[in-house]
């Protein structure tokens, strides 16, 4: 998921930053290096904007290196899968065109 597109999709989440999946992903990201990296790069961001930027950054990187153990990584990738399915539903995409036929 490219970083900039992640921003748009995050803004489309039902209930915004109070979405339970969003909150869970943020909780998982708070103890990662990406959190500190984004916080240092953008010290002017409000807490809400920091959360959105961290999530977009992590989604752009797909969480590959952001977690210390596989259990944390699997939990975050579960959020990414849910998010991609959410986008498919919103856009009415039934099948993966690349894997189809």
N, C-alpha and C positions, 0 to 999 in steps of 0.2 A: 504494500500500500504506500504509494508515494506520500511523502510528508505533507505537501501542500494540499493534496486532496483529502488527507485525513482531517485537516482543519474543517473543511466543509462538511464532511460526514459527521464529525463530532457535534457540530452545531445542529445537525438534524436529529440527534438522538431524542427519543421521547423523554420528557422530563428534564432535558438538558443535563447540567452537571449534577443533578440529583438522581439520575438514572442509576439503579442499583448496580448494573454492570460497569458503568463509568466509575462509580465510587469504589467498587472492588478493584478495578484496574489501577486506580490512583493509589489505593492502599498498598497494592503490590509494588508500585513504582517508587513510593516514598523512600525506600531504603536502598535505592540503586544509585550507581554512578551517574546515570543519565539525569536523575533528579538534580543532583548537585551541579552537574555540567550546565544544564539549562538555567538553573537558578543563578549561577555565576555569570552566565552570558547575558541574562536579561534581568538585572536586579530591580528594574522599575516595574515589573509585572505585579499585578494584584495576585492574591492567592488563586482565584478562579482562573485567571489568564495563565498563571504558571502551570496549574494542573492541565489545562488544555494544551499548552505548548509541550509539556513533558509527554503527555499521551500521544500527541501527533508525532513527536520525535521518536518515541518508542515504536509506534506503529510503522513509521517509515523504515525503521531498522528491523522490524519484525521481532524484536525481543531477543535476537540471537545471542547477544553478548551482555545483556543487561541484568541477568540473574545469576546468582552464585550457585544455584543448584537446579537440577532438572525439574524438581517438583514446582518451584516458583515459575520456571519457564513454561511448563505445561499449563499452569493456571493462566498465565498471560496469553498464551497462544489460544487457549479456549475462548478468551475474550475476543481475540482477533477473528477467529472462526465465526463466533456469534455476530460480530460486527459486519463481516462480509455477507453473511446470510441476511442480516437486516437490510443491507444495501440492496441485495438481490430482490428481496420482497418489495422494497420501496420503489424500485425501478421496474418491477414486473418481469425480472429475468427468471426464466424457468430452468434453463440448462446452462452449463458451461460450454460456450460456443467453441472453445479450443479443444475440449475433450469430446465434443459431440460428433457423431457420425463417424 
